[in-house]
Amino acid sequence: MKELQHLNKYFKKYKWKLIIGFFIVLIARIFAILTPKFSGDMIKYVENYMTSGGDLSELKHQLLITLFLLLGAALLSAFFTFLMRQMFIVVSRYIEADLKNEVYEQYQNLSLNFYKKNRTGDLMNRISEDVSKVRMYLGPAIMYGVTTVILFATVIPYMYYTAPTLTSYVIIPLPILSVAIYQLSKLIHTRSTIVQQYLSHLSTFTQESFSGIGVIKAYSLESQTFDNFQELSETSKQKNLDLVKVQAFFFPLMIALIGASNLLVLYVGGKQYIDGTIPDLGVIVEFLIYVNMLTWPVASVGWITSLVQQAEASQKRINEFLQEKPEIVNYTDAHTPVDGKISFNNVTFTYDDTNITALKNISFTIEKGETLAIIGKTGSGKSTILELIARLYDTKEGHISIDDKEIEKFNLKDLRTSIGYVPQEAFLFSDSIKENIKFGNNYATDEEVVEAAKNAVVDKNIAEFTKGYDTILGERGITLSGGQKQRVSIARAIIKDPQILLFDDSLSAVDTETEEEILANLKRISTTKTTILVSHRISSAKNADKIIILEDGEIIQRGTHNELVKQAGYYQELYRKQLDEKEME
């Protein structure tokens, strides 16, 4: 149970509830073991009356009193059993929520590189299915485990006190059970791990299939995708069957052993009653009830063991991610406001997952309020510059400074709060258009939302929708066109009112007229903001204060639009090509 030690902090957090729960179990079991005693007493009273005679009215009185005691003990046992379930199961739900929050918080803290190496389906499975398996250990397994221990600790001593020889015979099957459980539990642990892994594969496959349903339909791949799913599902089913086959040994084994114990009670108890070792038939009745009372606790040992093994396997998978260290670390908790000056000094950056060197010895400076345009071919390193400014990655060679201070010295939250970032692939949430824009500023008024949409030149499009700004978008904003998604993302960045604006080719899906209108609005609202525009279009870059041209991660040209169009090179060639294309339209 090494992996499950991670949960000890939660046991400590809810220790008083668990301690109270323990005493409630103890009280419930004490009342439970009284019921066989009262049943045996009733048989004893009847036996005495039958053998030695006596007053019938006195017998009725004894039976009535004992019956009321029996009912009272049963009701009190049921009441405290109810409280026991409330205590242990509720605590397990609390811990389940805490564990999910811990995993989700860890997911948010982990660096972008982590998400490149792990699939979404697997992440979802660990926070849902794996945590659910752990909850079964936290609730039912612990509750029935405590119940079993207390029941054995109270019932077995009483049975030994009443009839030691008979008790010795009755508990003979228990060591056999222990050995069988030990052997089976090892198999359960191994097969549970495999089952959870295949469940992750299934979750990942279905998540990717639903996300890419448009591509699947466009290429008419429904049959092939279904066949692949069916193959994966069949393999997962077989792994589950392998686990179930091992688990299936438990209950037949329990029933056989309990049946053997009942036979031993009748046979050995009957002989001892005939020999006079046992004084009355009530003892045999008591033992039969006790043996059957122990049926579920004994049977639950196997079930509990199975739950613990599955929880151990699931917690191991959860711990793998909880023990993952974020690559991007916040080195200060102090407030560090950002003004807007950005400097790169001999920055070289290599992606460790692909070993591609995206930037090579890059140096430039942007003053507060200036606009820098970055132009280059696909894969030249343009997006990497923006990701480094937002500290989505850290460089190991060269230095990046904000306001003449190393970027690592800024509070990470302050740094990212000061940045409005529009990624290359606009991502919208399955919510209303208004809430997607307010994602940049949750406290924005409706008027500010509309103003931001107007600056992003998407207000007229939104007004055409039946529900306007309250229109609910499909997953990843599938309701909108590519250009509309980009403009809603721009509105989200604008409403944030940051010190730094980063646009990663975020006008590629809009027409030239709309692009010019958006750029004019951005120039007006960003006079005091530092702006970086990544683009393939000269029209997006021409009004920038500075322009740099990247090729294979290196700066091959830099200057203003007027300077660069006069220089022979990439910018001049691109300008002429796009000018010719515009004239041909």
ZAMARGU-4260 file (C-alpha; in steps of 0.2 Angstrom, whole numbers, plus 5000, padded with zeros to 4 digits):
<rodrens>
0) 5000/5000/5000 | 5015/5012/4997 | 5006/5022/4984 | 4990/5024/4995 | 5001/5033/5008
5) 4998/5049/4998 | 4981/5049/5005 | 4987/5050/5024 | 4986/5069/5024 | 4967/5067/5020
10) 4965/5055/5034 | 4973/5067/5045 | 4962/5081/5039 | 4946/5071/5043 | 4953/5062/5058
15) 4939/5067/5070 | 4925/5061/5059 | 4934/5045/5056 | 4938/5042/5075 | 4919/5046/5079
20) 4915/5034/5065 | 4926/5020/5073 | 4917/5022/5089 | 4900/5021/5080 | 4905/5005/5072
25) 4910/4998/5089 | 4893/5003/5097 | 4884/4996/5082 | 4893/4979/5082 | 4891/4978/5101
30) 4872/4979/5099 | 4873/4967/5084 | 4881/4953/5094 | 4868/4955/5107 | 4854/4949/5095
35) 4861/4931/5094 | 4863/4930/5113 | 4845/4935/5116 | 4840/4922/5103 | 4850/4909/5112
40) 4842/4914/5128 | 4824/4912/5121 | 4829/4894/5115 | 4836/4891/5133 | 4820/4897/5141
45) 4809/4885/5131 | 4821/4871/5133 | 4821/4873/5152 | 4802/4873/5152 | 4801/4858/5141
50) 4813/4848/5152 | 4809/4853/5169 | 4792/4861/5168 | 4788/4877/5176 | 4775/4891/5175
55) 4769/4895/5158 | 4765/4913/5162 | 4783/4915/5168 | 4790/4908/5152 | 4779/4920/5142
60) 4785/4934/5152 | 4803/4929/5150 | 4801/4927/5131 | 4792/4944/5129 | 4805/4953/5139
65) 4819/4945/5129 | 4810/4948/5112 | 4809/4967/5116 | 4827/4967/5121 | 4831/4958/5104
70) 4821/4971/5094 | 4829/4985/5104 | 4846/4979/5101 | 4842/4976/5082 | 4835/4993/5080
75) 4849/5002/5089 | 4862/4991/5079 | 4853/4997/5063 | 4853/5015/5068 | 4871/5016/5072
80) 4875/5006/5056 | 4866/5020/5047 | 4877/5033/5056 | 4892/5023/5052 | 4888/5024/5034
85) 4885/5042/5035 | 4902/5045/5043 | 4913/5034/5032 | 4905/5036/5015 | 4903/5055/5017
90) 4921/5057/5022 | 4926/5047/5007 | 4916/5059/4996 | 4925/5074/5004 | 4942/5066/5001
95) 4937/5062/4983 | 4933/5080/4980 | 4949/5085/4988 | 4959/5073/4978 | 4951/5079/4961
100) 4954/5097/4966 | 4972/5092/4970 | 4974/5083/4953 | 4966/5097/4943 | 4977/5110/4952
105) 4992/5100/4947 | 4986/5099/4929 | 4985/5118/4929 | 5002/5120/4936 | 5011/5108/4924
110) 5020/5116/4910 | 5014/5116/4892 | 5027/5103/4887 | 5018/5091/4899 | 5003/5092/4888
115) 5013/5089/4872 | 5018/5072/4880 | 5002/5066/4887 | 4985/5063/4879 | 4969/5072/4885
120) 4959/5056/4887 | 4972/5049/4899 | 4972/5065/4909 | 4953/5064/4910 | 4953/5046/4915
125) 4965/5048/4929 | 4955/5062/4937 | 4938/5053/4935 | 4940/5034/4934 | 4956/5032/4944
130) 4950/5044/4958 | 4933/5034/4958 | 4943/5018/4961 | 4952/5027/4975 | 4936/5033/4983
135) 4930/5015/4984 | 4945/5011/4995 | 4942/5027/5005 | 4924/5023/5009 | 4917/5005/5007
140) 4934/4997/5009 | 4939/5006/5025 | 4921/5005/5032 | 4919/4987/5030 | 4937/4984/5035
145) 4934/4992/5051 | 4917/4983/5053 | 4926/4966/5050 | 4940/4969/5062 | 4928/4975/5076
150) 4916/4961/5073 | 4930/4948/5074 | 4937/4957/5089 | 4921/4956/5099 | 4912/4940/5092
155) 4927/4928/5092 | 4932/4931/5111 | 4914/4929/5116 | 4912/4913/5106 | 4928/4906/5114
160) 4921/4911/5131 | 4905/4902/5128 | 4912/4886/5119 | 4931/4886/5116 | 4932/4869/5108
165) 4917/4873/5096 | 4925/4890/5092 | 4941/4882/5087 | 4933/4871/5074 | 4922/4885/5067
170) 4937/4896/5063 | 4947/4883/5055 | 4942/4889/5037 | 4949/4907/5041 | 4968/4903/5039
175) 4964/4895/5022 | 4954/4910/5017 | 4969/4921/5021 | 4981/4912/5011 | 4969/4912/4996
180) 4967/4930/4997 | 4985/4934/4998 | 4988/4924/4982 | 4973/4931/4973 | 4977/4949/4978
185) 4993/4949/4969 | 4985/4944/4953 | 4971/4958/4955 | 4984/4971/4957 | 4993/4967/4941
190) 4977/4965/4931 | 4969/4981/4938 | 4983/4991/4932 | 4981/4984/4915 | 4963/4987/4915
195) 4965/5006/4920 | 4978/5008/4906 | 4967/5001/4893 | 4952/5012/4899 | 4964/5027/4897
200) 4967/5021/4879 | 4948/5020/4876 | 4945/5038/4883 | 4959/5045/4872 | 4952/5037/4856
205) 4934/5042/4859 | 4939/5060/4864 | 4950/5062/4848 | 4936/5054/4838 | 4923/5066/4844
210) 4935/5081/4842 | 4939/5076/4825 | 4922/5071/4819 | 4922/5084/4805 | 4937/5076/4797
215) 4931/5058/4800 | 4915/5063/4790 | 4924/5073/4777 | 4935/5058/4773 | 4921/5045/4775
220) 4931/5036/4788 | 4916/5031/4800 | 4918/5013/4796 | 4937/5012/4799 | 4935/5023/4815
225) 4922/5011/4821 | 4932/4996/4817 | 4947/5003/4826 | 4936/5007/4841 | 4928/4990/4841
230) 4946/4982/4841 | 4952/4993/4856 | 4935/4990/4865 | 4937/4971/4862 | 4955/4971/4869
235) 4949/4982/4884 | 4934/4969/4887 | 4946/4955/4887 | 4957/4963/4900 | 4942/4967/4911
240) 4937/4948/4909 | 4954/4943/4915 | 4952/4953/4930 | 4934/4947/4934 | 4939/4929/4932
245) 4951/4931/4946 | 4939/4941/4957 | 4926/4928/4953 | 4935/4915/4964 | 4932/4926/4980
250) 4913/4924/4983 | 4911/4905/4979 | 4926/4902/4990 | 4918/4912/5004 | 4902/4903/5003
255) 4910/4886/5003 | 4920/4890/5019 | 4905/4898/5028 | 4895/4882/5023 | 4909/4872/5030
260) 4908/4882/5046 | 4890/4879/5048 | 4892/4861/5046 | 4905/4860/5059 | 4894/4870/5071
265) 4880/4857/5069 | 4891/4842/5069 | 4903/4847/5083 | 4890/4857/5093 | 4878/4842/5092
270) 4891/4830/5098 | 4895/4842/5113 | 4877/4844/5117 | 4874/4825/5118 | 4890/4823/5128
275) 4884/4837/5140 | 4899/4849/5136 | 4887/4862/5130 | 4873/4865/5143 | 4859/4869/5131
280) 4853/4871/5113 | 4853/4890/5114 | 4872/4890/5112 | 4871/4880/5096 | 4858/4892/5089
285) 4869/4907/5095 | 4884/4900/5085 | 4874/4897/5070 | 4868/4915/5070 | 4886/4921/5074
290) 4893/4911/5059 | 4881/4918/5047 | 4884/4935/5055 | 4902/4933/5050 | 4897/4928/5033
295) 4898/4945/5025 | 4913/4951/5035 | 4923/4936/5029 | 4916/4937/5012 | 4920/4956/5012
300) 4938/4952/5016 | 4941/4947/4998 | 4930/4961/4991 | 4940/4974/5002 | 4956/4966/4996
305) 4951/4968/4978 | 4946/4986/4981 | 4962/4990/4989 | 4972/4982/4975 | 4962/4992/4962
310) 4964/5008/4972 | 4983/5005/4974 | 4985/5003/4955 | 4974/5019/4952 | 4983/5029/4965
315) 5000/5024/4957 | 4994/5031/4940 | 4988/5047/4949 | 5004/5049/4959 | 5014/5048/4942
320) 5006/5065/4938 | 5006/5072/4955 | 5024/5069/4957 | 5028/5078/4940 | 5037/5094/4943
325) 5032/5109/4933 | 5046/5115/4921 | 5040/5133/4923 | 5043/5139/4941 | 5037/5155/4950
330) 5052/5161/4959 | 5043/5175/4969 | 5027/5178/4978 | 5030/5197/4978 | 5020/5208/4967
335) 5029/5213/4952 | 5020/5225/4940 | 5024/5225/4922 | 5027/5241/4912 | 5030/5234/4894
340) 5048/5235/4888 | 5054/5218/4881 | 5072/5213/4877 | 5079/5197/4870 | 5098/5195/4872
345) 5106/5181/4862 | 5092/5169/4865 | 5093/5152/4858 | 5079/5139/4861 | 5077/5121/4858
350) 5061/5110/4860 | 5066/5095/4871 | 5052/5084/4864 | 5057/5086/4846 | 5075/5092/4848
355) 5072/5106/4835 | 5081/5122/4838 | 5067/5135/4835 | 5078/5151/4839 | 5096/5154/4836
360) 5105/5169/4845 | 5090/5181/4844 | 5092/5199/4850 | 5080/5213/4849 | 5072/5227/4860
365) 5054/5234/4860 | 5051/5250/4870 | 5034/5252/4880 | 5021/5258/4867 | 5030/5251/4852
370) 5023/5238/4840 | 5035/5225/4833 | 5030/5214/4818 | 5038/5197/4815 | 5037/5189/4798
375) 5044/5173/4792 | 5040/5156/4784 | 5031/5142/4793 | 5043/5135/4806 | 5054/5150/4807
380) 5052/5152/4826 | 5039/5166/4826 | 5027/5158/4838 | 5041/5153/4849 | 5046/5171/4853
385) 5028/5174/4859 | 5028/5158/4870 | 5044/5163/4878 | 5038/5181/4882 | 5022/5173/4891
390) 5034/5160/4900 | 5025/5145/4892 | 5043/5139/4890 | 5060/5145/4898 | 5076/5147/4888
395) 5092/5139/4894 | 5103/5150/4882 | 5102/5169/4882 | 5092/5181/4892 | 5074/5188/4891
400) 5071/5204/4900 | 5055/5214/4904 | 5058/5232/4910 | 5076/5228/4911 | 5074/5214/4923
405) 5076/5196/4920 | 5059/5188/4916 | 5061/5174/4929 | 5061/5187/4942 | 5043/5192/4939
410) 5029/5185/4948 | 5022/5172/4935 | 5004/5177/4938 | 5008/5196/4937 | 5018/5193/4921
415) 5004/5183/4912 | 4990/5195/4919 | 4999/5209/4910 | 4999/5200/4893 | 4984/5198/4881
420) 4988/5183/4870 | 4979/5178/4854 | 4986/5161/4849 | 4988/5155/4831 | 4973/5143/4833
425) 4959/5152/4842 | 4952/5142/4856 | 4934/5146/4862 | 4925/5137/4876 | 4908/5129/4875
430) 4899/5144/4882 | 4891/5160/4876 | 4900/5172/4865 | 4899/5185/4879 | 4907/5173/4892
435) 4920/5169/4880 | 4925/5187/4878 | 4923/5190/4897 | 4936/5176/4899 | 4949/5190/4897
440) 4941/5200/4911 | 4927/5192/4921 | 4922/5208/4929 | 4919/5217/4912 | 4901/5225/4910
445) 4890/5221/4895 | 4895/5238/4888 | 4913/5234/4889 | 4910/5217/4880 | 4901/5225/4866
450) 4915/5239/4864 | 4929/5225/4863 | 4919/5216/4850 | 4917/5232/4840 | 4936/5235/4841
455) 4938/5217/4835 | 4926/5220/4821 | 4915/5205/4826 | 4900/5215/4834 | 4890/5215/4817
460) 4892/5196/4815 | 4887/5193/4833 | 4871/5204/4831 | 4865/5193/4817 | 4864/5178/4828
465) 4847/5174/4835 | 4853/5176/4853 | 4866/5188/4850 | 4880/5188/4863 | 4871/5175/4872
470) 4873/5162/4858 | 4880/5146/4865 | 4895/5140/4855 | 4899/5122/4851 | 4915/5113/4857
475) 4930/5123/4853 | 4919/5137/4845 | 4913/5126/4831 | 4898/5137/4829 | 4908/5151/4822
480) 4919/5152/4806 | 4938/5153/4807 | 4938/5172/4805 | 4924/5175/4818 | 4934/5164/4831
485) 4949/5174/4828 | 4940/5190/4831 | 4931/5184/4846 | 4949/5179/4853 | 4955/5196/4849
490) 4941/5204/4858 | 4945/5193/4873 | 4963/5200/4873 | 4957/5218/4871 | 4945/5218/4885
495) 4959/5212/4897 | 4967/5229/4894 | 4985/5222/4896 | 5002/5230/4896 | 5007/5218/4882
500) 4998/5212/4867 | 5003/5197/4858 | 4995/5192/4841 | 5001/5175/4833 | 4995/5176/4815
505) 4978/5180/4822 | 4971/5189/4807 | 4975/5175/4794 | 4957/5170/4792 | 4950/5188/4789
510) 4948/5197/4773 | 4959/5212/4769 | 4946/5226/4773 | 4942/5218/4790 | 4960/5216/4794
515) 4964/5235/4790 | 4949/5240/4801 | 4955/5229/4816 | 4973/5235/4814 | 4967/5253/4814
520) 4957/5250/4830 | 4972/5241/4838 | 4983/5256/4834 | 4971/5267/4842 | 4969/5257/4858
525) 4987/5252/4860 | 4996/5268/4860 | 5003/5264/4878 | 5004/5246/4876 | 5018/5235/4869
530) 5012/5225/4854 | 5019/5211/4844 | 5011/5205/4828 | 5016/5189/4820 | 5010/5188/4802
535) 5013/5181/4785 | 5005/5197/4778 | 5014/5214/4774 | 4998/5223/4777 | 4998/5218/4795
540) 5016/5223/4797 | 5018/5239/4787 | 5013/5251/4801 | 5023/5243/4815 | 5037/5253/4823
545) 5049/5239/4820 | 5049/5223/4809 | 5060/5208/4810 | 5061/5194/4797 | 5065/5176/4804
550) 5072/5162/4794 | 5076/5145/4802 | 5076/5153/4819 | 5088/5168/4814 | 5085/5186/4811
555) 5089/5189/4793 | 5082/5207/4791 | 5076/5221/4803 | 5070/5238/4801 | 5054/5248/4797
560) 5042/5245/4782 | 5050/5259/4772 | 5067/5253/4775 | 5064/5235/4771 | 5055/5237/4755
565) 5070/5246/4748 | 5082/5232/4753 | 5084/5216/4742 | 5078/5201/4752 | 5064/5191/4759
570) 5053/5206/4764 | 5054/5215/4747 | 5050/5199/4738 | 5035/5196/4749 | 5029/5214/4747
575) 5030/5213/4728 | 5021/5196/4728 | 5007/5201/4739 | 5005/5218/4730 | 5003/5208/4713
580) 4990/5197/4721 | 4981/5212/4727 | 4981/5220/4710 | 4974/5204/4702 | 4959/5203/4714
</rodrens>
